[in-house]
């Protein structure tokens, strides 16, 4: 299933993308696409519904973030071999992770706002894992049972804030609109091998990132199990699993984002995001 949320920001409704690419309204079935809906029993009930029996949504409404009320975003850093190399960092011996503020979440096609004082805003296409069941001290062999599905996250980053303002990654990753999520959440049954997915980013039509999740240092199950050793994962938690090479800071000279730029990014089978960069007014 491809689950989504549509409508004005703050007033989104739950929906489902049918086989013809049309949005079907789920608001008569579930409250929202949130942790409660992503539980295994709830997803099983949704799978039993014939999408053709659901109301058809007319037009092309705005798509919101595909998960509502995300408890936390646990992002994995330096998890692609070539990305670690382009940043001059050694291959990590254990997963590196940091928290990204949930206030950064926005829709997949919403404008991305360059924060005040930013000179080094960057893009990062990522495959994100969405948790469906409460997970604590999970074994890697069992990790897949705790995953509801996958989606795209653009882990937008301000590199000066991240690296030159006290060495704290979270402050460079958490500005408003720095976490576009969606367009939809694809359940695990439609993603047979998350370790073999193409992903890419274009800026103003220029292909900058072009890789495959086979370049991941730590795989999806390992990441879920590892993070669960340090904190309890809750239904609806989002785990962006790292970005491949080709980020703006990796170019010589760097190709940081500026107002008016357009980003287009995709992960195979999970749809596409399109964003415009705008300067923060006021």
C-alpha positions in Angstrom: 0.0 0.0 0.0 0.9 3.6 -0.6 -0.4 5.7 2.3 -0.4 9.5 2.2 -1.9 12.6 3.7 -3.4 15.4 1.5 -4.9 18.8 2.0 -3.9 22.2 3.5 -1.0 22.3 5.9 -2.3 21.4 9.4 -5.6 20.1 8.0 -4.4 17.0 6.1 -6.7 14.0 5.6 -5.5 10.4 5.3 -5.5 8.8 1.9 -4.3 5.9 -0.2 -2.8 5.8 -3.7 -4.6 3.3 -5.8 -3.1 1.2 -8.7 -4.1 3.9 -11.2 -2.2 6.6 -9.3 -5.5 8.2 -7.9 -5.9 9.3 -4.3 -8.6 7.6 -2.3 -9.9 9.1 0.9 -9.3 7.1 4.1 -10.8 9.6 6.5 -13.9 7.4 7.0 -11.7 4.4 8.0 -8.8 5.8 10.0 -8.2 9.1 11.9 -4.8 9.8 10.2 -1.7 8.1 9.0 0.0 7.9 12.4 1.5 5.5 14.8 -1.9 3.9 15.6 -2.7 3.3 11.9 0.8 1.9 11.2 0.4 -0.9 13.8 0.5 -4.4 12.1 -3.2 -5.1 12.9 -4.3 -1.8 11.5 -2.3 -2.2 8.3 -3.8 -5.7 7.9 -7.3 -4.2 8.1 -6.4 -1.5 5.5 -5.0 -4.2 3.1 -8.4 -6.0 3.2 -10.2 -2.9 1.8 -10.9 -2.6 -1.9 -9.5 0.8 -2.9 -12.3 1.2 -5.4 -14.8 1.3 -2.6 -13.2 4.4 -1.1 -14.2 7.9 -2.2 -12.1 9.3 -5.1 -10.3 12.6 -4.3 -10.7 15.0 -7.2 -8.0 17.3 -8.6 -4.4 17.5 -7.5 -4.4 18.4 -3.8 -1.3 19.4 -1.8 0.5 16.4 -0.3 1.4 16.7 3.4 4.1 14.7 5.2 3.0 11.1 4.9 3.3 10.4 8.6 1.4 12.5 11.2 2.4 13.2 14.8 5.9 11.7 14.3 7.2 11.0 17.9 10.9 11.4 16.8 13.3 11.5 13.9 16.4 9.5 14.4 18.7 10.2 11.5 21.8 8.1 10.6 24.9 10.0 9.5 27.8 9.0 7.2 26.1 5.7 6.2 27.2 5.5 2.6 30.7 4.5 1.8 31.3 7.0 -1.0 29.6 9.8 1.0 32.0 9.2 4.0 34.9 9.3 1.5 33.8 12.6 -0.1 33.5 14.3 3.3 37.0 13.0 4.3 35.7 10.9 7.2 36.6 7.4 8.0 34.1 4.6 7.6 32.2 4.4 10.9 32.7 1.3 13.0 29.2 1.8 14.5 26.1 3.7 13.2 26.3 7.5 13.9 22.9 8.9 14.7 21.4 12.2 15.8 17.9 13.6 16.5 16.3 16.0 14.0 13.6 18.2 15.3 10.0 17.2 14.4 9.2 20.9 13.9 11.3 20.6 10.7 8.8 18.3 9.0 6.9 19.5 6.0 5.3 18.1 2.9 7.3 16.6 0.0 6.6 19.5 -2.4 6.5 22.4 0.1 8.9 25.3 -0.2 12.2 24.8 1.7 13.1 27.9 3.6 16.8 29.0 3.8 17.3 30.1 7.5 18.6 33.5 8.5 22.4 33.8 8.1 22.7 30.6 6.1 25.4 30.4 3.4 25.8 26.6 3.3 22.3 25.0 2.9 22.6 21.5 1.5 20.4 18.6 0.3 20.4 14.9 1.2 18.1 12.4 -0.4 17.5 9.5 2.0 15.5 6.3 2.3 13.6 6.5 5.6 12.4 3.6 7.7 9.0 4.2 9.5 8.4 2.2 12.7 5.1 0.3 13.2 5.6 -1.4 16.5 7.2 -0.4 19.8 10.8 -1.6 19.7 13.3 -1.9 22.6 16.5 -4.0 22.6 15.5 -5.7 19.3 17.7 -8.4 17.8 18.8 -7.7 14.2 17.1 -10.9 13.0 13.8 -9.6 14.3 14.1 -6.0 13.3 12.0 -6.3 10.1 8.9 -7.1 12.2 9.0 -3.6 13.7 9.0 -1.8 10.4 5.7 -0.5 8.9 7.2 0.9 5.7 9.5 3.3 3.9 9.4 6.8 2.5 11.6 9.5 1.1 13.2 12.1 3.4 15.2 15.1 2.3 17.5 15.6 5.2 18.1 19.3 4.4 21.2 20.6 6.3 23.0 23.8 7.0 26.7 22.8 7.0 28.0 25.9 8.8 25.5 25.4 11.6 26.3 21.7 11.6 30.1 21.7 11.6 31.3 25.2 12.5 29.0 26.2 15.3 30.1 23.9 18.1 30.1 20.5 16.4 26.4 19.8 17.0 24.7 18.1 14.1 21.2 18.6 15.3 21.4 22.5 15.1 22.3 22.2 11.4 19.5 19.8 10.6 16.5 21.2 12.4 15.4 24.5 10.8 11.8 24.8 9.8 11.1 22.9 6.5 14.4 21.0 6.7 12.6 17.6 6.7 10.3 17.1 3.7 8.7 13.6 4.1 6.8 11.7 1.5 5.0 11.8 -1.0 3.7 8.5 0.5 4.6 5.7 2.9 5.1 2.4 1.1 4.4 -0.6 3.2 7.1 -3.3 3.5 5.3 -5.8 1.4 5.8 -3.5 -1.6 9.6 -3.0 -0.9 11.0 -6.5 -1.0 14.7 -5.4 -0.8 15.3 -1.9 0.7 19.0 -2.6 0.2 18.8 -2.5 -3.6 17.0 0.8 -4.4 18.2 3.6 -6.7 18.1 7.1 -5.3 19.0 10.4 -6.8 18.8 14.2 -6.4 18.7 16.9 -9.1 19.2 20.6 -8.5 17.9 22.9 -11.3 17.9 19.8 -13.6 21.5 18.8 -12.8 21.8 15.2 -11.5 24.0 15.5 -8.4 23.3 12.4 -6.3 22.9 9.1 -8.1 23.4 6.0 -6.1 21.9 2.8 -4.7 21.2 1.7 -1.2 23.6 -1.2 -1.8 26.3 1.3 -0.9 24.9 1.6 2.7 27.5 0.8 5.3 24.9 -0.4 7.8 21.7 -2.1 6.5 18.1 -1.3 7.5 17.7 -4.2 10.0 21.0 -3.4 11.6 20.1 0.2 12.0 16.7 -0.5 13.7 18.2 -3.0 16.0 21.1 -0.8 16.9 19.1 2.4 17.6 16.7 0.3 19.8 19.6 -0.5 22.1 19.8 3.2 23.0 16.2 4.3 23.0 12.8 2.9 22.6 11.4 3.3 19.1 7.7 4.1 18.9 5.2 3.6 16.2 5.4 6.5 13.8 9.1 7.2 14.4 11.0 8.0 11.2 14.6 6.9 10.7 16.3 8.5 7.7 19.1 6.0 6.9 21.8 8.3 5.5 22.6 10.0 2.2 24.8 9.0 -0.7 27.7 10.9 -2.3 27.0 14.1 -4.3 26.0 16.5 -1.6 26.7 20.2 -2.2 29.6 20.4 0.2 31.3 17.5 -1.6 31.9 19.5 -4.8 35.0 21.6 -5.3 34.0 24.3 -5.0 30.8 23.5 -3.1 27.4 23.9 -4.7 25.3 25.1 -1.8 21.6 25.9 -2.3 20.3 29.5 -2.9 16.9 31.1 -3.1 15.2 30.2 -6.4 16.9 26.8 -6.7 14.7 23.8 -7.4 15.3 20.3 -5.9 13.9 17.1 -7.3 14.7 13.8 -5.6 13.5 10.2 -5.6 14.0 6.8 -4.1 13.0 3.9 -6.4 9.5 2.8 -5.8 8.8 5.5 -3.2 7.8 8.4 -5.5 9.4 11.8 -6.0 9.8 15.1 -4.1 10.0 18.6 -5.7 10.9 21.6 -3.7 11.7 25.3 -4.3 14.2 27.1 -2.1 13.0 30.4 -0.7 14.8 32.9 1.6 13.4 33.5 5.0 11.6 36.9 4.9 11.6 39.4 7.7 
